[in-house]
């Protein structure tokens, strides 16, 4: 599992998610990308993750910002 921290959406429909991958410490160039201009089943997701198999999909989870408690 990775954490998306930024994105780019080109006018062509090319969506690129910038992600943090705990399996690649120190790297800030990890990305997932696909073209969302014509959604269809089986769209390829390109990536440079440190894995040998393809990425099958991604999903959003509920998030609410919080200020950390003082230690």
Secondary structure, DSSP 8 states (H G I E B T S, - for coil): --EEEEEEE-TTSEEEEEEE-TTSTT----EEEEE-TT--TT---EE--S-SS------------------
